[in-house]
């Protein structure tokens, strides 16, 4: 069972469908390794998102990174 979903290929985040442990590799077009435990429903950045950059989900901006 897949534990995450990238809703749109243009998204720079994916969503945890179940709790994901630190050290888990996620391959959603690129491979990232989680640095901490991720609770179900939380977003995971698929690339560095710098302060002020848009967070893309559903193929559209849903917010701006604060940090």
MMTF fields as JSON, N, C-alpha, C and O atoms, coordinates in Angstrom:
{
  "mmtfVersion": "1.0.0",
  "mmtfProducer": "UNKNOWN",
  "numBonds": 267,
  "numAtoms": 268,
  "numGroups": 67,
  "numChains": 1,
  "numModels": 1,
  "chainsPerModel": [1],
  "groupsPerChain": [67],
  "chainIdList": ["A"],
  "bondAtomList": [4, 2, 8, 6, 12, 10, 16, 14, 20, 18, 24, 22, 28, 26, 32, 30, 36, 34, 40, 38, 44, 42, 48, 46, 52, 50, 56, 54, 60, 58, 64, 62, 68, 66, 72, 70, 76, 74, 80, 78, 84, 82, 88, 86, 92, 90, 96, 94, 100, 98, 104, 102, 108, 106, 112, 110, 116, 114, 120, 118, 124, 122, 128, 126, 132, 130, 136, 134, 140, 138, 144, 142, 148, 146, 152, 150, 156, 154, 160, 158, 164, 162, 168, 166, 172, 170, 176, 174, 180, 178, 184, 182, 188, 186, 192, 190, 196, 194, 200, 198, 204, 202, 208, 206, 212, 210, 216, 214, 220, 218, 224, 222, 228, 226, 232, 230, 236, 234, 240, 238, 244, 242, 248, 246, 252, 250, 256, 254, 260, 258, 264, 262],
  "bondOrderList": [1, 1, 1, 1, 1, 1, 1, 1, 1, 1, 1, 1, 1, 1, 1, 1, 1, 1, 1, 1, 1, 1, 1, 1, 1, 1, 1, 1, 1, 1, 1, 1, 1, 1, 1, 1, 1, 1, 1, 1, 1, 1, 1, 1, 1, 1, 1, 1, 1, 1, 1, 1, 1, 1, 1, 1, 1, 1, 1, 1, 1, 1, 1, 1, 1, 1],
  "groupList": [{"groupName": "UNK", "atomNameList": ["N", "CA", "C", "O"], "elementList": ["N", "C", "C", "O"], "formalChargeList": [0, 0, 0, 0], "bondAtomList": [1, 0, 2, 1, 3, 2], "bondOrderList": [1, 1, 2], "singleLetterCode": "X", "chemCompType": "L-PEPTIDE LINKING"}],
  "groupTypeList": [0, 0, 0, 0, 0, 0, 0, 0, 0, 0, 0, 0, 0, 0, 0, 0, 0, 0, 0, 0, 0, 0, 0, 0, 0, 0, 0, 0, 0, 0, 0, 0, 0, 0, 0, 0, 0, 0, 0, 0, 0, 0, 0, 0, 0, 0, 0, 0, 0, 0, 0, 0, 0, 0, 0, 0, 0, 0, 0, 0, 0, 0, 0, 0, 0, 0, 0],
  "groupIdList": [1, 2, 3, 4, 5, 6, 7, 8, 9, 10, 11, 12, 13, 14, 15, 16, 17, 18, 19, 20, 21, 22, 23, 24, 25, 26, 27, 28, 29, 30, 31, 32, 33, 34, 35, 36, 37, 38, 39, 40, 41, 42, 43, 44, 45, 46, 47, 48, 49, 50, 51, 52, 53, 54, 55, 56, 57, 58, 59, 60, 61, 62, 63, 64, 65, 66, 67],
  "secStructList": [7, 7, 1, 3, 3, 7, 1, 1, 6, 6, 7, 1, 3, 3, 3, 3, 1, 1, 7, 5, 7, 6, 6, 7, 3, 3, 3, 1, 1, 1, 3, 3, 3, 7, 1, 1, 7, 5, 7, 6, 6, 7, 3, 3, 3, 1, 1, 7, 7, 7, 6, 6, 7, 3, 3, 3, 3, 6, 6, 3, 3, 3, 3, 3, 7, 7, 7],
  "xCoordList": [0.837, 0.0, 0.887, 1.837, 0.565, 1.311, 0.945, -0.228, 1.931, 1.698, 1.652, 1.533, 1.745, 1.699, 1.096, 1.029, 0.653, 0.118, 0.551, 0.484, 0.991, 1.234, 0.025, -0.139, -0.805, -2.091, -1.926, -2.64, -1.009, -0.778, 0.726, 1.506, 1.153, 2.597, 3.334, 4.553, 2.616, 3.245, 3.405, 4.051, 2.825, 2.888, 4.315, 5.083, 4.67, 5.981, 5.852, 6.801, 4.659, 4.421, 3.609, 2.923, 3.705, 2.805, 2.162, 2.566, 1.171, 0.414, 0.561, 0.442, 0.819, 0.938, -0.451, -1.331, -0.65, -1.921, -1.976, -3.045, -0.832, -0.676, 0.539, 1.32, 0.725, 1.941, 3.194, 3.251, 4.186, 5.437, 6.575, 6.685, 7.409, 8.529, 9.689, 9.887, 10.455, 11.686, 12.592, 12.671, 13.27, 14.182, 13.544, 14.221, 12.242, 11.535, 11.839, 11.797, 12.145, 12.36, 11.028, 10.235, 10.802, 9.592, 10.032, 10.883, 9.452, 9.802, 8.553, 7.702, 8.458, 7.336, 7.916, 7.769, 8.568, 9.248, 10.676, 11.545, 10.915, 12.236, 12.242, 11.176, 13.386, 13.454, 13.881, 14.901, 13.084, 13.423, 13.344, 12.622, 14.082, 14.064, 13.521, 14.005, 12.516, 11.928, 12.93, 13.628, 12.997, 13.926, 13.29, 13.987, 11.96, 11.239, 9.964, 9.593, 9.299, 8.031, 7.006, 6.93, 6.217, 5.198, 3.826, 3.552, 2.965, 1.624, 0.75, 0.968, -0.228, -1.181, -1.838, -2.217, -1.967, -2.624, -1.706, -2.112, -0.463, 0.473, 1.182, 1.321, 1.628, 2.337, 3.834, 4.399, 4.454, 5.896, 6.445, 5.979, 7.427, 8.043, 8.829, 9.568, 8.67, 9.387, 10.654, 11.434, 10.859, 12.058, 12.173, 11.231, 13.307, 13.456, 12.442, 12.335, 11.709, 10.775, 11.271, 11.182, 11.788, 12.38, 11.304, 10.192, 11.664, 10.758, 10.24, 11.016, 8.925, 8.305, 7.9, 7.168, 8.361, 7.982, 6.614, 6.179, 5.946, 4.607, 4.664, 5.553, 3.702, 3.483, 2.42, 1.327, 2.744, 1.847, 1.223, 1.932, -0.121, -0.888, -2.107, -2.647, -2.543, -3.639, -3.231, -4.091, -1.927, -1.464, -1.573, -1.285, -1.993, -2.192, -1.535, -1.369, -1.16, -0.612, -1.673, -2.806, -1.295, -2.216, -1.706, -2.384, -0.528, 0.05, 1.464, 1.968, 2.105, 3.476, 4.275, 3.806, 5.482, 6.327, 6.726, 7.152, 6.58, 6.965, 8.423, 9.052, 8.964, 10.352, 11.057, 12.236],
  "yCoordList": [-1.18, 0.0, 1.25, 1.352, 2.179, 3.431, 4.313, 4.423, 4.933, 5.728, 7.23, 8.031, 7.619, 9.037, 9.177, 8.208, 10.398, 10.666, 12.057, 13.027, 12.123, 13.408, 13.603, 12.868, 14.568, 14.709, 15.131, 14.629, 16.03, 16.532, 16.486, 16.807, 16.103, 16.034, 17.364, 17.369, 18.488, 19.796, 20.164, 21.163, 19.371, 19.671, 19.58, 18.717, 20.488, 20.391, 19.804, 19.829, 19.273, 18.548, 17.289, 17.206, 16.319, 15.179, 15.091, 15.802, 14.231, 14.124, 12.72, 11.736, 12.627, 11.333, 10.719, 11.32, 9.519, 8.806, 7.986, 7.552, 7.783, 7.06, 7.658, 8.354, 7.413, 7.917, 7.379, 6.209, 8.247, 7.877, 8.118, 9.191, 7.111, 7.194, 7.985, 8.03, 8.61, 9.295, 8.304, 7.14, 8.754, 7.902, 7.161, 6.408, 7.366, 6.717, 7.454, 8.683, 6.694, 7.299, 7.405, 6.464, 8.559, 8.825, 9.124, 9.984, 8.414, 8.617, 9.083, 8.278, 10.384, 10.982, 11.861, 13.083, 11.24, 11.976, 12.312, 12.412, 12.481, 12.673, 11.904, 11.637, 11.552, 10.803, 11.72, 12.404, 11.727, 12.464, 11.496, 10.5, 11.791, 10.987, 11.85, 12.958, 11.341, 12.112, 12.252, 11.298, 13.437, 13.709, 13.503, 13.381, 13.465, 13.258, 12.478, 12.318, 11.997, 11.301, 12.27, 13.428, 11.786, 12.606, 12.023, 10.871, 12.786, 12.281, 12.181, 12.89, 11.3, 11.154, 12.501, 13.234, 12.818, 14.05, 15.243, 16.266, 15.127, 16.243, 16.223, 15.175, 17.405, 17.54, 17.3, 17.554, 16.802, 16.558, 17.281, 17.053, 18.146, 18.862, 17.876, 17.043, 17.973, 17.106, 17.762, 17.139, 19.013, 19.776, 20.901, 21.168, 21.551, 22.703, 23.773, 24.141, 24.26, 25.366, 26.494, 26.422, 27.528, 28.633, 29.584, 29.639, 30.326, 31.317, 32.227, 32.759, 32.397, 33.258, 32.533, 33.093, 31.295, 30.535, 29.894, 29.64, 29.639, 29.051, 27.561, 26.849, 27.103, 25.676, 25.254, 25.821, 24.255, 23.837, 22.487, 21.512, 22.441, 21.216, 21.301, 22.389, 20.193, 20.155, 20.872, 21.192, 21.129, 21.843, 23.355, 24.074, 23.854, 25.284, 25.717, 24.899, 26.985, 27.475, 27.417, 27.855, 26.874, 26.83, 27.689, 27.841, 28.246, 29.078, 29.448, 29.127, 30.136, 30.601, 30.105, 30.177, 29.601, 29.086, 30.222, 31.289, 29.976, 30.983, 30.834, 31.806, 29.63, 29.373, 28.585, 28.264],
  "zCoordList": [0.0, 0.0, 0.0, 0.776, -0.869, -0.95, 0.238, 0.595, 0.841, 2.045, 1.76, 2.687, 0.482, 0.126, -1.256, -2.013, -1.591, -2.918, -3.37, -2.616, -4.607, -5.262, -6.173, -7.146, -5.874, -6.554, -8.011, -8.879, -8.291, -9.64, -9.903, -9.006, -11.093, -11.373, -11.182, -11.009, -11.212, -11.027, -9.554, -9.239, -8.642, -7.207, -6.694, -7.118, -5.767, -5.118, -3.714, -2.93, -3.403, -2.152, -2.459, -3.477, -1.557, -1.591, -0.213, 0.707, -0.065, 1.174, 1.737, 1.006, 3.029, 3.703, 3.857, 4.472, 3.298, 3.427, 4.708, 5.137, 5.302, 6.565, 7.25, 6.6, 8.535, 9.182, 8.474, 8.098, 8.301, 7.632, 8.618, 9.211, 8.78, 9.731, 9.155, 7.94, 10.045, 9.646, 8.934, 9.327, 7.897, 7.153, 5.992, 5.292, 5.775, 4.669, 3.37, 3.32, 2.32, 1.004, 0.275, 0.255, -0.319, -1.095, -2.514, -2.739, -3.471, -4.872, -5.606, -5.985, -5.799, -6.52, -7.622, -7.594, -8.578, -9.635, -9.259, -10.125, -8.002, -7.427, -6.112, -5.556, -5.615, -4.364, -3.236, -3.326, -2.164, -0.954, 0.22, 0.167, 1.263, 2.481, 3.607, 3.84, 4.303, 5.396, 6.538, 6.882, 7.116, 8.21, 9.579, 10.586, 9.606, 10.862, 10.558, 9.395, 11.592, 11.42, 10.839, 11.251, 9.878, 9.228, 9.57, 9.23, 10.23, 10.54, 9.281, 8.299, 9.334, 8.236, 7.937, 8.85, 6.644, 6.222, 6.059, 5.508, 6.534, 6.427, 5.077, 4.448, 4.645, 3.377, 3.565, 4.629, 2.494, 2.468, 1.245, 0.129, 1.445, 0.322, -0.535, -0.011, -1.839, -2.777, -3.293, -4.014, -2.927, -3.292, -2.275, -1.529, -2.245, -1.361, -1.757, -2.927, -0.778, -0.989, -0.097, 1.129, -0.726, 0.028, 0.545, 0.02, 1.583, 2.148, 1.036, 0.243, 0.99, -0.014, -1.291, -2.107, -1.482, -2.671, -2.483, -1.36, -3.603, -3.567, -3.258, -3.725, -2.464, -2.221, -3.23, -3.264, -4.05, -5.126, -4.767, -4.52, -4.742, -4.508, -5.418, -5.618, -5.964, -6.951, -8.243, -9.065, -8.432, -9.61, -9.491, -10.448, -8.308, -8.096, -6.792, -5.887, -6.68, -5.412, -4.312, -4.51, -3.153, -2.008, -0.863, 0.153, -1.02, 0.027, -0.319, -1.396, 0.621, 0.459, 1.659, 2.795, 1.407, 2.477, 3.413, 2.971, 4.714, 5.713, 6.12, 6.536, 6.004, 6.41, 5.34, 5.486]
}
